[in-house]
């Protein structure tokens, strides 16, 4: 059974940093691309970042490129996203995602609030 659990959300001031973690289980983690998405209140869920199974390839949404960094440790079945230079518009619930066997799996999300 695929499980994704996000950690690390909270309140941070504009310009600050936060690192989110996603602990994965129930599937061969090292074989899958992993993704981060986010959903702001009243808006649709949007793509944030993706990382290849080996970790050598990454891709980012334009809004976060240069500020966010996705990484993974296949020995720990964990994927992270380091978020720097946070802006108020980064406020959202952040979700970890894996697409496996034509199904989409999501964690419950972790709330990031950027506010002074």
C-alpha positions as a Markdown table, in Angstrom:
| # | Residue | x | y | z |
|---|---|---|---|---|
| 1 | Unk | 0.0 | 0.0 | 0.0 |
| 2 | Unk | 1.5 | 3.3 | -1.1 |
| 3 | Unk | 1.9 | 5.8 | 1.6 |
| 4 | Unk | 3.3 | 9.3 | 1.4 |
| 5 | Unk | 3.7 | 11.5 | 4.5 |
| 6 | Unk | 4.8 | 15.1 | 4.3 |
| 7 | Unk | 6.5 | 16.9 | 7.2 |
| 8 | Unk | 8.0 | 20.3 | 7.8 |
| 9 | Unk | 5.4 | 22.9 | 7.0 |
| 10 | Unk | 4.8 | 26.0 | 9.2 |
| 11 | Unk | 4.9 | 29.7 | 9.4 |
| 12 | Unk | 7.8 | 31.6 | 7.9 |
| 13 | Unk | 8.5 | 35.2 | 7.2 |
| 14 | Unk | 8.9 | 36.5 | 3.6 |
| 15 | Unk | 12.5 | 35.9 | 2.5 |
| 16 | Unk | 12.8 | 32.9 | 4.8 |
| 17 | Unk | 13.5 | 29.3 | 4.2 |
| 18 | Unk | 11.8 | 26.0 | 4.9 |
| 19 | Unk | 12.5 | 22.4 | 4.0 |
| 20 | Unk | 9.7 | 19.9 | 3.5 |
| 21 | Unk | 10.2 | 16.2 | 3.7 |
| 22 | Unk | 8.1 | 13.3 | 2.3 |
| 23 | Unk | 8.5 | 9.8 | 3.6 |
| 24 | Unk | 7.4 | 7.2 | 1.2 |
| 25 | Unk | 6.6 | 3.5 | 1.6 |
| 26 | Unk | 4.8 | 0.7 | -0.1 |
| 27 | Unk | 6.4 | 0.8 | -3.5 |
| 28 | Unk | 10.0 | 0.6 | -4.9 |
| 29 | Unk | 10.9 | 4.2 | -4.2 |
| 30 | Unk | 14.1 | 4.2 | -6.1 |
| 31 | Unk | 12.4 | 3.3 | -9.4 |
| 32 | Unk | 10.0 | 6.2 | -9.5 |
| 33 | Unk | 9.9 | 9.9 | -10.3 |
| 34 | Unk | 8.7 | 11.9 | -7.3 |
| 35 | Unk | 6.9 | 15.2 | -7.4 |
| 36 | Unk | 5.9 | 18.1 | -5.3 |
| 37 | Unk | 2.7 | 20.0 | -5.9 |
| 38 | Unk | 1.0 | 22.7 | -4.0 |
| 39 | Unk | -2.5 | 24.1 | -3.6 |
| 40 | Unk | -3.3 | 27.6 | -2.4 |
| 41 | Unk | -6.7 | 28.4 | -0.9 |
| 42 | Unk | -9.3 | 28.8 | -3.6 |
| 43 | Unk | -6.9 | 27.7 | -6.3 |
| 44 | Unk | -6.2 | 24.5 | -8.2 |
| 45 | Unk | -3.4 | 22.2 | -7.3 |
| 46 | Unk | -0.3 | 23.1 | -9.3 |
| 47 | Unk | 3.0 | 21.4 | -10.1 |
| 48 | Unk | 6.1 | 22.6 | -8.2 |
| 49 | Unk | 9.0 | 20.2 | -8.9 |
| 50 | Unk | 9.9 | 16.7 | -10.0 |
| 51 | Unk | 13.0 | 14.5 | -9.5 |
| 52 | Unk | 14.1 | 11.5 | -11.5 |
| 53 | Unk | 14.5 | 8.0 | -9.9 |
| 54 | Unk | 18.3 | 8.4 | -9.6 |
| 55 | Unk | 18.1 | 12.1 | -8.5 |
| 56 | Unk | 20.2 | 13.2 | -11.4 |
| 57 | Unk | 17.3 | 15.0 | -13.2 |
| 58 | Unk | 15.0 | 17.7 | -11.8 |
| 59 | Unk | 12.4 | 20.1 | -13.2 |
| 60 | Unk | 10.7 | 23.0 | -11.7 |
| 61 | Unk | 7.8 | 25.3 | -12.2 |
| 62 | Unk | 8.7 | 28.7 | -13.4 |
| 63 | Unk | 7.4 | 30.4 | -10.3 |
| 64 | Unk | 9.9 | 28.5 | -8.0 |
| 65 | Unk | 12.9 | 28.0 | -10.3 |
| 66 | Unk | 16.0 | 29.3 | -8.7 |
| 67 | Unk | 14.5 | 29.4 | -5.2 |
| 68 | Unk | 13.4 | 25.8 | -4.6 |
| 69 | Unk | 15.5 | 22.6 | -4.8 |
| 70 | Unk | 14.2 | 19.1 | -4.9 |
| 71 | Unk | 16.3 | 16.2 | -3.7 |
| 72 | Unk | 16.0 | 12.6 | -2.6 |
| 73 | Unk | 17.7 | 9.8 | -0.7 |
| 74 | Unk | 16.7 | 6.4 | -2.1 |
| 75 | Unk | 18.2 | 4.6 | 0.9 |
| 76 | Unk | 15.8 | 6.5 | 3.2 |
| 77 | Unk | 12.8 | 6.5 | 0.8 |
| 78 | Unk | 12.6 | 10.2 | 1.3 |
| 79 | Unk | 12.2 | 13.2 | -1.0 |
| 80 | Unk | 12.8 | 16.8 | 0.1 |
| 81 | Unk | 12.1 | 20.2 | -1.2 |
| 82 | Unk | 14.3 | 23.1 | 0.1 |
| 83 | Unk | 12.4 | 26.4 | -0.3 |
| 84 | Unk | 14.4 | 29.6 | -0.1 |
| 85 | Unk | 13.5 | 33.3 | -0.6 |
| 86 | Unk | 9.9 | 32.5 | 0.2 |
| 87 | Unk | 7.2 | 34.8 | -0.9 |
| 88 | Unk | 3.6 | 35.3 | 0.3 |
| 89 | Unk | 2.4 | 33.7 | -2.9 |
| 90 | Unk | 4.2 | 30.5 | -1.9 |
| 91 | Unk | 1.6 | 30.0 | 0.8 |
| 92 | Unk | -0.2 | 26.7 | 0.2 |
| 93 | Unk | -0.6 | 23.2 | 1.2 |
| 94 | Unk | 2.3 | 21.2 | -0.3 |
| 95 | Unk | 1.8 | 17.6 | -1.4 |
| 96 | Unk | 4.1 | 14.8 | -2.3 |
| 97 | Unk | 3.1 | 12.7 | -5.3 |
| 98 | Unk | 4.0 | 9.5 | -7.1 |
| 99 | Unk | 2.4 | 8.2 | -10.3 |
| 100 | Unk | 2.5 | 4.4 | -10.3 |
| 101 | Unk | 0.6 | 1.8 | -12.4 |
| 102 | Unk | -1.6 | 4.5 | -13.9 |
| 103 | Unk | -2.7 | 5.7 | -10.4 |
| 104 | Unk | -1.9 | 8.9 | -8.7 |
| 105 | Unk | -0.9 | 8.8 | -5.0 |
| 106 | Unk | -0.9 | 11.8 | -2.7 |
| 107 | Unk | 0.0 | 12.5 | 0.8 |
| 108 | Unk | -2.2 | 14.5 | 3.1 |
| 109 | Unk | -0.1 | 17.6 | 2.6 |
| 110 | Unk | 1.7 | 20.1 | 4.9 |
| 111 | Unk | 0.7 | 23.7 | 5.2 |
| 112 | Unk | 3.3 | 26.4 | 4.4 |
| 113 | Unk | 2.3 | 29.9 | 5.4 |
| 114 | Unk | 4.6 | 32.8 | 4.4 |
| 115 | Unk | 3.6 | 35.9 | 6.3 |
| 116 | Unk | 5.1 | 38.6 | 8.4 |
